[in-house]
Amino acid sequence: MSAALMSAGHVEARPLAWTRLWHNSQAVAVTVALHSAV
């Protein structure tokens, strides 16, 4: 339980880094999907 709270605290402490990482991974997934479709 405490580990989950700690991880949640870290996520809330650095929201910009996580959102940037999430958007980057989404962009890579979309690019790979487009290239594989072509």
N, C-alpha and C positions, 0 to 999 in steps of 0.2 A: 504493500500500500504506500509506504513512504517512498519507494523507488518510483512509483507512478507519479506521485506528487512532485518529486524532484524533477523528473523528466518533463512534466507539464510546466513546471516553473522555468526550465531551460527553454522550452519552446516559446513560452510567453515572453521570455527575456530577449529572444532574438527572432522576432516575427519576420523582419525584413529578409534576413538571410534564408529562412525556411521558405518564404514565398518565392524568393528569387530562385532558389534551388528547385522548387516545385515547378515553376514556370519554365525553367531551363529543361527539366526532364520532359515536360509536356511538349515543348518545342522539338526536342530530339525525337520523341516518339512519333509526332506528326510528320516530321521530315522523313523518318525511316519508312513510315507507312506510305507516304507519297512516292518515294523512290521505289519501293517494292511493288507498288501498284503499276508504275510505269515500266 
